[in-house]
């Protein structure tokens, strides 16, 4: 299955509401990068509110997605990171220092707008 | 699988990017009504851009979702209806007369805002 990517103005919105298995995560990475390319999106909000836990592979894919999107010119904001997910990311040394985060989709979008528009 | 429902301010956004089978459609109906109840959303945009074709059951479920959401106080805008989908809806006599439509998610959101805020 594929994770839907919604386009809203210059932004792409993704809310991950399924358990991410390896195949879905890789497919998501590919779909998102293609969508950034096709749409010329300047920003991406990935909402992880519904993600309770992640393993090392998924954490790496997520970290990579952020770096890759950045390379393609789209700023990523991660939102709704739960405690267990935050712990996994840090424990695995996934470099999220430069990544913007926010409480929820709404706040993420506001953050992107502030950064890109003003 | 479940179709993700994104909450943005007072609105719920849904982009259907999978082929809707009967079970998924019913699950979506239930999830959406629950989300309207929980979030107190005033408007819903359902984007059908990626839906090429629908059968009579799915068409009925979609028609019902619109009426049910309306009953619960949330206005629905359908966006990205493709020709074949429009034909199926009309041929089956699904009553969409009162339903707002728009070209895409963005336009749908603008339409909802105009209707509910101004």
gemmi code that builds the backbone of each chain (N, CA, C; Angstrom):
import gemmi

chains = {
    "A": [
        ("UNK", (0.819, -1.206, 0.000), (0.000, 0.000, 0.000), (0.861, 1.269, 0.000)),
        ("UNK", (0.276, 2.342, -0.460), (0.993, 3.601, -0.584), (0.429, 4.621, 0.388)),
        ("UNK", (1.312, 5.458, 0.888), (0.886, 6.532, 1.778), (0.493, 7.739, 0.933)),
        ("UNK", (-0.743, 8.227, 1.092), (-1.183, 9.346, 0.262), (-0.387, 10.619, 0.548)),
        ("UNK", (-0.076, 11.336, -0.502), (0.627, 12.611, -0.387), (-0.310, 13.692, -0.908)),
        ("UNK", (-0.657, 14.640, -0.051), (-1.605, 15.692, -0.438), (-0.854, 16.950, -0.806)),
        ("UNK", (-1.273, 17.567, -1.912), (-0.636, 18.810, -2.327), (-1.538, 19.969, -1.950)),
        ("UNK", (-0.973, 20.929, -1.253), (-1.742, 22.114, -0.869), (-0.845, 23.315, -1.121)),
        ("UNK", (-1.242, 24.147, -2.077), (-0.395, 25.249, -2.528), (1.013, 24.735, -2.834)),
        ("UNK", (2.019, 25.325, -2.200), (3.397, 24.912, -2.468), (3.882, 23.802, -1.558)),
        ("UNK", (2.963, 23.216, -0.806), (3.377, 22.264, 0.204), (2.816, 20.882, -0.046)),
        ("UNK", (3.532, 19.893, 0.441), (3.012, 18.527, 0.426), (2.727, 18.121, 1.869)),
        ("UNK", (1.587, 17.515, 2.090), (1.203, 17.089, 3.427), (1.091, 15.571, 3.455)),
        ("UNK", (1.696, 14.972, 4.463), (1.610, 13.528, 4.615), (1.294, 13.211, 6.065)),
        ("UNK", (0.291, 12.400, 6.271), (0.004, 11.951, 7.622), (0.141, 10.441, 7.626)),
        ("UNK", (1.129, 9.940, 8.356), (1.367, 8.498, 8.350), (0.479, 7.855, 9.405)),
        ("UNK", (-0.512, 7.117, 8.945), (-1.493, 6.562, 9.880), (-1.553, 5.045, 9.772)),
        ("UNK", (-0.507, 4.466, 9.220), (-0.405, 3.010, 9.178), (0.918, 2.624, 9.821)),
        ("UNK", (1.003, 1.367, 10.226), (2.287, 0.898, 10.706), (3.213, 0.798, 9.495)),
        ("UNK", (4.361, 1.417, 9.612), (5.281, 1.456, 8.476), (6.092, 0.170, 8.409)),
        ("UNK", (5.843, -0.646, 7.395), (6.770, -1.761, 7.187), (7.835, -1.299, 6.204)),
        ("UNK", (8.860, -2.116, 6.005), (10.002, -1.690, 5.200), (9.590, -1.302, 3.787)),
        ("UNK", (8.728, -2.135, 3.197), (8.346, -1.904, 1.802), (7.560, -0.597, 1.659)),
        ("UNK", (6.631, -0.383, 2.592), (5.818, 0.843, 2.551), (6.711, 2.075, 2.723)),
        ("UNK", (7.702, 1.963, 3.621), (8.585, 3.095, 3.885), (9.404, 3.460, 2.644)),
        ("UNK", (9.926, 2.452, 1.982), (10.735, 2.682, 0.773), (9.870, 3.270, -0.346)),
        ("UNK", (8.668, 2.704, -0.469), (7.726, 3.207, -1.481), (7.390, 4.672, -1.199)),
        ("UNK", (7.210, 4.987, 0.083), (6.895, 6.355, 0.486), (8.033, 7.298, 0.110)),
        ("UNK", (9.263, 6.849, 0.400), (10.432, 7.662, 0.074), (10.436, 8.004, -1.427)),
        ("UNK", (10.233, 6.967, -2.229), (10.238, 7.140, -3.679), (9.098, 8.060, -4.132)),
        ("UNK", (7.895, 7.800, -3.611), (6.728, 8.604, -3.998), (6.921, 10.070, -3.624)),
        ("UNK", (7.449, 10.305, -2.431), (7.601, 11.687, -1.967), (8.599, 12.445, -2.836)),
        ("UNK", (9.739, 11.805, -3.118), (10.738, 12.484, -3.934), (10.192, 12.766, -5.335)),
        ("UNK", (9.442, 11.809, -5.891), (8.816, 12.042, -7.195), (7.830, 13.197, -7.157)),
        ("UNK", (7.057, 13.248, -6.084), (6.057, 14.318, -5.951), (6.727, 15.680, -5.799)),
        ("UNK", (7.819, 15.729, -5.059), (8.552, 16.997, -4.907), (9.023, 17.458, -6.277)),
        ("UNK", (9.550, 16.504, -7.040), (10.052, 16.829, -8.375), (8.934, 17.318, -9.286)),
        ("UNK", (7.816, 16.559, -9.291), (6.711, 16.875, -10.199), (6.013, 18.185, -9.837)),
        ("UNK", (5.828, 18.389, -8.517), (5.008, 19.520, -8.079), (5.836, 20.772, -7.831)),
        ("UNK", (7.137, 20.614, -7.716), (7.976, 21.750, -7.371), (7.690, 22.287, -5.983)),
        ("UNK", (7.233, 21.415, -5.102), (6.880, 21.829, -3.737), (8.102, 22.392, -3.016)),
        ("UNK", (7.842, 23.438, -2.207), (8.936, 24.092, -1.486), (9.022, 23.577, -0.050)),
        ("UNK", (7.959, 22.912, 0.402), (7.957, 22.439, 1.770), (7.140, 21.171, 1.912)),
        ("UNK", (7.491, 20.380, 2.941), (6.813, 19.109, 3.190), (6.541, 18.990, 4.687)),
        ("UNK", (5.316, 18.644, 5.053), (5.035, 18.337, 6.450), (4.722, 16.845, 6.559)),
        ("UNK", (5.495, 16.142, 7.371), (5.221, 14.721, 7.600), (4.725, 14.576, 9.034)),
        ("UNK", (3.471, 14.188, 9.176), (2.876, 14.068, 10.501), (2.974, 12.634, 11.002)),
        ("UNK", (3.642, 12.461, 12.146), (3.879, 11.127, 12.691), (3.026, 10.855, 13.929)),
        ("UNK", (1.988, 11.673, 14.149), (1.153, 11.561, 15.342), (0.703, 10.121, 15.615)),
        ("UNK", (0.347, 9.413, 14.545), (-0.190, 8.066, 14.735), (0.883, 6.984, 14.786)),
        ("UNK", (2.151, 7.379, 14.679), (3.228, 6.391, 14.720), (3.717, 6.234, 16.160)),
        ("UNK", (3.490, 5.053, 16.747), (3.823, 4.810, 18.154), (5.279, 4.436, 18.332)),
        ("UNK", (5.789, 3.728, 17.357), (7.106, 3.137, 17.538), (7.738, 2.920, 16.164)),
        ("UNK", (9.051, 3.055, 16.091), (9.700, 2.771, 14.815), (10.942, 1.939, 15.064)),
        ("UNK", (11.341, 1.172, 14.057), (12.565, 0.392, 14.209), (13.709, 1.111, 13.502)),
        ("UNK", (14.891, 0.513, 13.550), (16.067, 1.222, 13.057), (15.987, 1.462, 11.553)),
        ("UNK", (15.419, 0.501, 10.818), (15.350, 0.671, 9.371), (14.452, 1.851, 8.991)),
        ("UNK", (13.277, 1.871, 9.617), (12.319, 2.945, 9.324), (12.893, 4.307, 9.739)),
        ("UNK", (13.568, 4.311, 10.896), (14.178, 5.554, 11.370), (15.183, 6.069, 10.346)),
        ("UNK", (15.978, 5.141, 9.795), (16.970, 5.546, 8.800), (16.295, 6.080, 7.525)),
        ("UNK", (15.250, 5.381, 7.091), (14.530, 5.829, 5.893), (13.980, 7.240, 6.109)),
        ("UNK", (13.409, 7.477, 7.290), (12.856, 8.802, 7.591), (13.943, 9.871, 7.568)),
        ("UNK", (15.062, 9.566, 8.236), (16.188, 10.503, 8.241), (16.649, 10.795, 6.826)),
        ("UNK", (16.740, 9.736, 6.017), (17.170, 9.897, 4.622), (16.190, 10.756, 3.821)),
        ("UNK", (14.886, 10.509, 4.045), (13.864, 11.268, 3.313), (14.057, 12.761, 3.544)),
        ("UNK", (14.326, 13.112, 4.804), (14.505, 14.520, 5.146), (15.704, 15.104, 4.402)),
        ("UNK", (16.822, 14.383, 4.436), (18.034, 14.863, 3.769), (17.844, 14.948, 2.257)),
        ("UNK", (17.216, 13.913, 1.710), (17.000, 13.886, 0.256), (16.072, 15.022, -0.194)),
        ("UNK", (14.993, 15.247, 0.562), (14.050, 16.316, 0.207), (14.769, 17.654, 0.221)),
        ("UNK", (15.605, 17.821, 1.249), (16.373, 19.044, 1.398), (17.259, 19.266, 0.167)),
        ("UNK", (17.916, 18.195, -0.254), (18.760, 18.243, -1.454), (17.971, 18.697, -2.668)),
        ("UNK", (16.700, 18.286, -2.717), (15.862, 18.621, -3.868), (15.206, 19.986, -3.711)),
        ("UNK", (15.494, 20.659, -2.606), (15.007, 22.027, -2.447), (13.717, 22.149, -1.659)),
        ("UNK", (13.279, 21.067, -1.030), (12.055, 21.144, -0.232), (12.388, 20.965, 1.248)),
        ("UNK", (11.959, 21.922, 2.041), (12.186, 21.921, 3.477), (11.176, 20.969, 4.128)),
        ("UNK", (11.655, 20.125, 5.048), (10.754, 19.184, 5.712), (10.525, 19.568, 7.171)),
        ("UNK", (9.277, 19.523, 7.605), (8.959, 19.669, 9.019), (8.309, 18.368, 9.481)),
        ("UNK", (8.851, 17.776, 10.540), (8.245, 16.578, 11.111), (7.339, 16.997, 12.257)),
        ("UNK", (6.144, 16.438, 12.321), (5.228, 16.835, 13.391), (4.717, 15.612, 14.156)),
        ("UNK", (4.297, 15.860, 15.377), (3.664, 14.820, 16.192), (4.566, 13.665, 16.572)),
        ("UNK", (5.872, 13.947, 16.759), (6.798, 12.867, 17.130), (6.521, 12.422, 18.570)),
        ("UNK", (6.221, 11.164, 18.767), (5.933, 10.636, 20.102), (7.233, 10.306, 20.833)),
        ("UNK", (7.164, 10.239, 22.167), (8.365, 9.987, 22.967), (9.186, 8.787, 22.495)),
        ("UNK", (8.529, 7.656, 22.267), (9.270, 6.445, 21.884), (9.978, 6.627, 20.541)),
        ("UNK", (9.325, 7.381, 19.660), (9.915, 7.627, 18.343), (11.129, 8.554, 18.476)),
        ("UNK", (10.984, 9.585, 19.306), (12.096, 10.508, 19.546), (13.295, 9.745, 20.109)),
        ("UNK", (13.009, 8.860, 21.077), (14.088, 8.086, 21.693), (14.796, 7.205, 20.673)),
        ("UNK", (14.016, 6.521, 19.835), (14.616, 5.654, 18.810), (15.508, 6.460, 17.873)),
        ("UNK", (15.006, 7.609, 17.436), (15.776, 8.417, 16.489), (17.118, 8.818, 17.087)),
        ("UNK", (17.087, 9.280, 18.331), (18.322, 9.752, 18.964), (19.271, 8.602, 19.275)),
        ("UNK", (18.692, 7.516, 19.817), (19.523, 6.355, 20.145), (20.246, 5.800, 18.929)),
        ("UNK", (19.600, 5.900, 17.788), (20.201, 5.355, 16.565), (21.124, 6.364, 15.894)),
        ("UNK", (21.204, 7.548, 16.492), (22.104, 8.554, 15.930), (21.631, 9.108, 14.605)),
        ("UNK", (20.313, 9.040, 14.378), (19.780, 9.640, 13.152), (19.877, 11.151, 13.308)),
        ("UNK", (20.505, 11.784, 12.347), (20.806, 13.202, 12.495), (19.603, 14.055, 12.146)),
        ("UNK", (18.946, 14.518, 13.165), (17.761, 15.339, 12.961), (17.999, 16.754, 13.492)),
        ("UNK", (19.254, 17.106, 13.672), (19.558, 18.421, 14.256), (18.971, 19.574, 13.448)),
        ("UNK", (19.064, 19.422, 12.144), (18.644, 20.545, 11.298), (17.169, 20.468, 10.929)),
        ("UNK", (16.509, 19.451, 11.468), (15.124, 19.242, 11.071), (14.193, 20.039, 11.960)),
        ("UNK", (13.300, 20.765, 11.326), (12.276, 21.486, 12.062), (11.221, 20.503, 12.532)),
        ("UNK", (10.700, 20.734, 13.731), (9.601, 19.902, 14.206), (8.491, 20.804, 14.741)),
        ("UNK", (7.316, 20.228, 14.867), (6.188, 20.985, 15.398), (5.197, 19.994, 15.992)),
        ("UNK", (4.237, 20.546, 16.743), (3.299, 19.699, 17.464), (2.367, 18.920, 16.547)),
        ("UNK", (1.809, 19.606, 15.588), (0.860, 18.935, 14.692), (0.920, 19.532, 13.287)),
        ("UNK", (0.139, 18.973, 12.405), (0.126, 19.336, 10.990), (-0.027, 20.843, 10.809)),
        ("UNK", (-0.997, 21.387, 11.545), (-1.302, 22.806, 11.490), (-0.089, 23.674, 11.840)),
        ("UNK", (0.508, 23.339, 12.992), (1.675, 24.081, 13.446), (2.841, 23.897, 12.483)),
        ("UNK", (2.948, 22.706, 11.925), (4.012, 22.417, 10.970), (3.895, 23.302, 9.742)),
        ("UNK", (2.670, 23.450, 9.287), (2.399, 24.272, 8.107), (2.701, 25.737, 8.409)),
        ("UNK", (2.345, 26.179, 9.610), (2.631, 27.562, 10.008), (4.142, 27.788, 10.033)),
        ("UNK", (4.863, 26.809, 10.582), (6.316, 26.917, 10.664), (6.946, 27.014, 9.273)),
        ("UNK", (6.480, 26.158, 8.371), (6.992, 26.189, 6.990), (6.735, 27.542, 6.345)),
        ("UNK", (5.503, 28.047, 6.558), (5.144, 29.337, 5.941), (6.039, 30.444, 6.451)),
        ("UNK", (6.253, 30.445, 7.778), (7.098, 31.476, 8.373), (8.492, 31.418, 7.767)),
        ("UNK", (9.005, 30.192, 7.648), (10.377, 30.035, 7.195), (10.546, 30.376, 5.723)),
        ("UNK", (9.558, 29.977, 4.914), (9.714, 30.130, 3.480), (9.181, 31.458, 2.949)),
        ("UNK", (8.208, 32.010, 3.687), (7.577, 33.207, 3.126), (7.993, 34.504, 3.815)),
        ("UNK", (8.488, 34.375, 5.040), (8.751, 35.649, 5.706), (10.060, 35.698, 6.442)),
    ],
    "B": [
        ("UNK", (-6.970, -1.879, 5.103), (-6.236, -0.636, 5.274), (-7.210, 0.545, 5.479)),
        ("UNK", (-6.711, 1.581, 6.047), (-7.541, 2.758, 6.317), (-7.052, 3.942, 5.521)),
        ("UNK", (-7.994, 4.764, 5.140), (-7.637, 5.981, 4.411), (-7.332, 7.087, 5.420)),
        ("UNK", (-6.147, 7.675, 5.359), (-5.784, 8.698, 6.344), (-6.675, 9.937, 6.236)),
        ("UNK", (-7.026, 10.470, 7.393), (-7.831, 11.690, 7.463), (-6.976, 12.756, 8.137)),
        ("UNK", (-6.697, 13.839, 7.423), (-5.836, 14.887, 7.974), (-6.679, 16.019, 8.527)),
        ("UNK", (-6.321, 16.491, 9.701), (-7.035, 17.614, 10.284), (-6.211, 18.883, 10.099)),
        ("UNK", (-6.852, 19.900, 9.540), (-6.165, 21.178, 9.346), (-7.139, 22.260, 9.780)),
        ("UNK", (-6.799, 22.951, 10.857), (-7.726, 23.913, 11.464), (-9.093, 23.246, 11.667)),
        ("UNK", (-10.155, 23.855, 11.141), (-11.501, 23.302, 11.328), (-11.898, 22.309, 10.246)),
        ("UNK", (-10.928, 21.921, 9.437), (-11.279, 21.103, 8.284), (-10.609, 19.735, 8.326)),
        ("UNK", (-11.262, 18.789, 7.689), (-10.650, 17.478, 7.498), (-10.352, 17.310, 6.011)),
        ("UNK", (-9.165, 16.821, 5.716), (-8.759, 16.626, 4.322), (-8.537, 15.148, 4.074)),
        ("UNK", (-9.104, 14.671, 2.994), (-8.904, 13.274, 2.623), (-8.576, 13.209, 1.145)),
        ("UNK", (-7.518, 12.492, 0.826), (-7.190, 12.273, -0.572), (-7.213, 10.768, -0.798)),
        ("UNK", (-8.167, 10.315, -1.587), (-8.301, 8.877, -1.810), (-7.377, 8.471, -2.944)),
        ("UNK", (-6.327, 7.752, -2.604), (-5.303, 7.400, -3.589), (-5.129, 5.896, -3.696)),
        ("UNK", (-6.141, 5.160, -3.226), (-6.134, 3.706, -3.404), (-7.427, 3.330, -4.112)),
        ("UNK", (-7.418, 2.142, -4.691), (-8.669, 1.657, -5.242), (-9.579, 1.317, -4.076)),
        ("UNK", (-10.767, 1.872, -4.093), (-11.692, 1.666, -2.977), (-12.402, 0.328, -3.123)),
        ("UNK", (-12.104, -0.627, -2.232), (-12.944, -1.820, -2.201), (-14.040, -1.580, -1.160)),
        ("UNK", (-14.993, -2.494, -1.099), (-16.162, -2.278, -0.241), (-15.768, -2.081, 1.222)),
        ("UNK", (-14.851, -2.912, 1.701), (-14.481, -2.852, 3.116), (-13.793, -1.525, 3.448)),
        ("UNK", (-12.875, -1.125, 2.564), (-12.158, 0.134, 2.781), (-13.128, 1.313, 2.781)),
        ("UNK", (-14.113, 1.253, 1.880), (-15.077, 2.352, 1.772), (-15.914, 2.469, 3.049)),
        ("UNK", (-16.358, 1.336, 3.564), (-17.183, 1.330, 4.779), (-16.358, 1.806, 5.981)),
        ("UNK", (-15.114, 1.320, 6.027), (-14.207, 1.738, 7.100), (-13.980, 3.248, 7.032)),
        ("UNK", (-13.826, 3.758, 5.828), (-13.617, 5.190, 5.632), (-14.827, 5.983, 6.122)),
        ("UNK", (-16.013, 5.497, 5.768), (-17.245, 6.158, 6.205), (-17.266, 6.284, 7.740)),
        ("UNK", (-16.980, 5.170, 8.374), (-16.996, 5.120, 9.844), (-15.919, 6.036, 10.433)),
        ("UNK", (-14.712, 5.943, 9.889), (-13.598, 6.759, 10.398), (-13.894, 8.248, 10.245)),
        ("UNK", (-14.446, 8.612, 9.085), (-14.699, 10.028, 8.826), (-15.750, 10.576, 9.795)),
        ("UNK", (-16.844, 9.823, 9.976), (-17.888, 10.304, 10.881), (-17.349, 10.415, 12.309)),
        ("UNK", (-16.541, 9.445, 12.720), (-15.919, 9.524, 14.047), (-15.021, 10.742, 14.192)),
        ("UNK", (-14.258, 11.012, 13.153), (-13.346, 12.160, 13.177), (-14.108, 13.483, 13.216)),
        ("UNK", (-15.226, 13.541, 12.489), (-16.043, 14.761, 12.517), (-16.545, 14.983, 13.941)),
        ("UNK", (-16.994, 13.909, 14.557), (-17.514, 13.984, 15.922), (-16.414, 14.406, 16.913)),
        ("UNK", (-15.260, 13.742, 16.814), (-14.170, 14.008, 17.755), (-13.565, 15.389, 17.578)),
        ("UNK", (-13.409, 15.802, 16.323), (-12.667, 17.040, 16.063), (-13.584, 18.261, 15.997)),
        ("UNK", (-14.882, 18.023, 15.841), (-15.792, 19.149, 15.670), (-15.544, 19.895, 14.374)),
        ("UNK", (-15.028, 19.183, 13.377), (-14.724, 19.818, 12.093), (-15.984, 20.390, 11.460)),
        ("UNK", (-15.825, 21.534, 10.817), (-16.962, 22.209, 10.180), (-17.011, 21.924, 8.687)),
        ("UNK", (-15.920, 21.408, 8.167), (-15.878, 21.163, 6.731), (-14.971, 19.991, 6.397)),
        ("UNK", (-15.274, 19.346, 5.268), (-14.497, 18.178, 4.832), (-14.231, 18.307, 3.336)),
        ("UNK", (-12.983, 18.102, 2.936), (-12.683, 18.023, 1.507), (-12.264, 16.597, 1.179)),
        ("UNK", (-12.994, 15.967, 0.276), (-12.619, 14.621, -0.169), (-12.126, 14.727, -1.604)),
        ("UNK", (-10.849, 14.444, -1.789), (-10.248, 14.577, -3.116), (-10.232, 13.229, -3.830)),
        ("UNK", (-10.877, 13.193, -4.990), (-11.024, 11.934, -5.735), (-10.161, 11.911, -6.999)),
        ("UNK", (-9.189, 12.834, -7.070), (-8.351, 12.946, -8.273), (-7.792, 11.604, -8.751)),
        ("UNK", (-7.380, 10.768, -7.796), (-6.743, 9.505, -8.175), (-7.734, 8.368, -8.382)),
        ("UNK", (-9.035, 8.658, -8.241), (-10.036, 7.601, -8.433), (-10.521, 7.629, -9.882)),
        ("UNK", (-10.192, 6.562, -10.626), (-10.515, 6.509, -12.058), (-11.940, 6.066, -12.302)),
        ("UNK", (-12.412, 5.173, -11.429), (-13.674, 4.513, -11.713), (-14.279, 4.057, -10.389)),
        ("UNK", (-15.594, 4.092, -10.288), (-16.221, 3.564, -9.076), (-17.406, 2.682, -9.459)),
        ("UNK", (-17.733, 1.754, -8.586), (-18.897, 0.911, -8.876), (-20.091, 1.429, -8.072)),
        ("UNK", (-21.218, 0.776, -8.215), (-22.452, 1.297, -7.615), (-22.384, 1.313, -6.083)),
        ("UNK", (-21.740, 0.300, -5.501), (-21.666, 0.262, -4.042), (-20.858, 1.438, -3.501)),
        ("UNK", (-19.683, 1.646, -4.098), (-18.813, 2.734, -3.648), (-19.493, 4.089, -3.868)),
        ("UNK", (-20.179, 4.212, -5.007), (-20.875, 5.463, -5.294), (-21.915, 5.746, -4.211)),
        ("UNK", (-22.631, 4.689, -3.801), (-23.649, 4.871, -2.778), (-23.009, 5.260, -1.435)),
        ("UNK", (-21.914, 4.586, -1.094), (-21.221, 4.901, 0.154), (-20.775, 6.368, 0.151)),
        ("UNK", (-20.230, 6.813, -0.977), (-19.774, 8.211, -1.084), (-20.942, 9.182, -0.915)),
        ("UNK", (-22.024, 8.880, -1.612), (-23.216, 9.721, -1.484), (-23.699, 9.772, -0.040)),
        ("UNK", (-23.693, 8.598, 0.603), (-24.127, 8.528, 2.005), (-23.205, 9.329, 2.924)),
        ("UNK", (-21.895, 9.226, 2.686), (-20.921, 9.942, 3.517), (-21.224, 11.439, 3.502)),
        ("UNK", (-21.541, 11.938, 2.310), (-21.823, 13.362, 2.182), (-23.063, 13.739, 3.007)),
        ("UNK", (-24.128, 12.946, 2.856), (-25.369, 13.237, 3.584), (-25.171, 13.102, 5.094)),
        ("UNK", (-24.476, 12.063, 5.491), (-24.238, 11.831, 6.923), (-23.401, 12.950, 7.538)),
        ("UNK", (-22.346, 13.369, 6.822), (-21.490, 14.438, 7.336), (-22.295, 15.712, 7.504)),
        ("UNK", (-23.153, 15.958, 6.523), (-24.002, 17.134, 6.541), (-24.906, 17.105, 7.773)),
        ("UNK", (-25.472, 15.953, 8.047), (-26.320, 15.757, 9.237), (-25.558, 16.086, 10.510)),
        ("UNK", (-24.266, 15.766, 10.501), (-23.447, 15.995, 11.684), (-22.889, 17.414, 11.728)),
        ("UNK", (-23.245, 18.215, 10.741), (-22.849, 19.618, 10.791), (-21.572, 19.943, 10.047)),
        ("UNK", (-21.066, 19.002, 9.262), (-19.845, 19.276, 8.491), (-20.180, 19.310, 7.000)),
        ("UNK", (-19.829, 20.391, 6.367), (-20.064, 20.587, 4.937), (-18.997, 19.825, 4.148)),
        ("UNK", (-19.413, 19.096, 3.111), (-18.450, 18.335, 2.321), (-18.258, 18.954, 0.940)),
        ("UNK", (-17.016, 19.055, 0.512), (-16.711, 19.426, -0.863), (-15.969, 18.255, -1.502)),
        ("UNK", (-16.471, 17.806, -2.653), (-15.779, 16.748, -3.393), (-14.916, 17.393, -4.460)),
        ("UNK", (-13.682, 16.936, -4.594), (-12.800, 17.545, -5.588), (-12.191, 16.492, -6.507)),
        ("UNK", (-11.813, 16.943, -7.685), (-11.109, 16.083, -8.637), (-11.927, 14.942, -9.194)),
        ("UNK", (-13.242, 15.148, -9.338), (-14.081, 14.073, -9.879), (-13.787, 13.867, -11.361)),
        ("UNK", (-13.390, 12.672, -11.722), (-13.068, 12.372, -13.118), (-14.341, 12.065, -13.907)),
        ("UNK", (-14.271, 12.196, -15.236), (-15.451, 11.975, -16.065), (-16.182, 10.666, -15.767)),
        ("UNK", (-15.441, 9.558, -15.714), (-16.089, 8.258, -15.526), (-16.797, 8.189, -14.173)),
        ("UNK", (-16.210, 8.844, -13.180), (-16.804, 8.848, -11.837), (-18.086, 9.694, -11.843)),
        ("UNK", (-18.022, 10.845, -12.504), (-19.203, 11.703, -12.609), (-20.338, 10.952, -13.302)),
        ("UNK", (-19.992, 10.224, -14.376), (-21.013, 9.482, -15.109), (-21.652, 8.407, -14.236)),
        ("UNK", (-20.820, 7.679, -13.502), (-21.354, 6.626, -12.633), (-22.291, 7.213, -11.595)),
        ("UNK", (-21.880, 8.295, -10.976), (-22.704, 8.915, -9.932), (-24.079, 9.296, -10.475)),
        ("UNK", (-24.088, 9.929, -11.631), (-25.349, 10.405, -12.197), (-26.213, 9.239, -12.689)),
        ("UNK", (-25.563, 8.290, -13.382), (-26.317, 7.136, -13.897), (-26.985, 6.359, -12.782)),
        ("UNK", (-26.332, 6.341, -11.634), (-26.886, 5.576, -10.512), (-27.868, 6.408, -9.693)),
        ("UNK", (-28.058, 7.648, -10.111), (-29.021, 8.491, -9.399), (-28.577, 8.873, -8.006)),
        ("UNK", (-27.255, 8.870, -7.781), (-26.756, 9.320, -6.483), (-26.972, 10.834, -6.408)),
        ("UNK", (-27.639, 11.264, -5.387), (-28.044, 12.669, -5.327), (-26.922, 13.553, -4.821)),
        ("UNK", (-26.310, 14.219, -5.754), (-25.182, 15.076, -5.421), (-25.527, 16.539, -5.716)),
        ("UNK", (-26.826, 16.804, -5.871), (-27.215, 18.165, -6.263), (-26.709, 19.221, -5.278)),
        ("UNK", (-26.784, 18.911, -4.015), (-26.435, 19.914, -3.009), (-24.958, 19.889, -2.649)),
        ("UNK", (-24.216, 19.020, -3.328), (-22.819, 18.863, -2.967), (-21.953, 19.845, -3.723)),
        ("UNK", (-21.105, 20.531, -2.996), (-20.152, 21.425, -3.630), (-19.027, 20.605, -4.228)),
        ("UNK", (-18.545, 21.046, -5.364), (-17.392, 20.385, -5.968), (-16.351, 21.428, -6.357)),
        ("UNK", (-15.150, 20.975, -6.551), (-14.084, 21.880, -6.965), (-13.025, 21.067, -7.685)),
        ("UNK", (-12.115, 21.790, -8.341), (-11.125, 21.125, -9.182), (-10.136, 20.282, -8.382)),
        ("UNK", (-9.613, 20.851, -7.310), (-8.603, 20.125, -6.537), (-8.689, 20.504, -5.048)),
        ("UNK", (-7.872, 19.879, -4.259), (-7.873, 20.038, -2.806), (-7.841, 21.511, -2.395)),
        ("UNK", (-6.938, 22.239, -3.034), (-6.733, 23.650, -2.766), (-8.001, 24.458, -3.000)),
        ("UNK", (-8.586, 24.251, -4.182), (-9.814, 24.970, -4.542), (-10.953, 24.554, -3.626)),
        ("UNK", (-10.957, 23.293, -3.249), (-11.998, 22.798, -2.346), (-11.933, 23.496, -1.006)),
        ("UNK", (-10.723, 23.661, -0.518), (-10.507, 24.315, 0.766), (-10.920, 25.787, 0.689)),
        ("UNK", (-10.601, 26.418, -0.428), (-10.993, 27.821, -0.625), (-12.515, 27.938, -0.622)),
        ("UNK", (-13.175, 27.002, -1.317), (-14.633, 27.012, -1.401), (-15.256, 26.845, -0.013)),
        ("UNK", (-14.724, 25.920, 0.764), (-15.218, 25.698, 2.127), (-15.054, 26.955, 2.965)),
        ("UNK", (-13.888, 27.562, 2.865), (-13.600, 28.770, 3.651), (-14.574, 29.873, 3.293)),
        ("UNK", (-14.799, 30.067, 1.987), (-15.735, 31.109, 1.543), (-17.098, 30.849, 2.114)),
        ("UNK", (-17.531, 29.598, 2.060), (-18.882, 29.261, 2.476), (-19.062, 29.358, 3.993)),
        ("UNK", (-18.037, 28.944, 4.717), (-18.203, 28.874, 6.173), (-17.757, 30.131, 6.894)),
        ("UNK", (-16.841, 30.873, 6.258), (-16.282, 32.014, 7.000), (-16.779, 33.361, 6.506)),
        ("UNK", (-17.254, 33.386, 5.275), (-17.582, 34.715, 4.733), (-18.954, 34.765, 4.102)),
    ],
}
model = gemmi.Model(1)
for chain_id, residues in chains.items():
    chain = gemmi.Chain(chain_id)
    for i, (resn, *xyz) in enumerate(residues, 1):
        res = gemmi.Residue()
        res.name, res.seqid = resn, gemmi.SeqId(i, " ")
        for name, pos in zip(("N", "CA", "C"), xyz):
            atom = gemmi.Atom()
            atom.name, atom.element = name, gemmi.Element(name[0])
            atom.pos, atom.b_iso = gemmi.Position(*pos), 0.0
            res.add_atom(atom)
        chain.add_residue(res)
    model.add_chain(chain)
structure = gemmi.Structure()
structure.add_model(model)
structure.setup_entities()
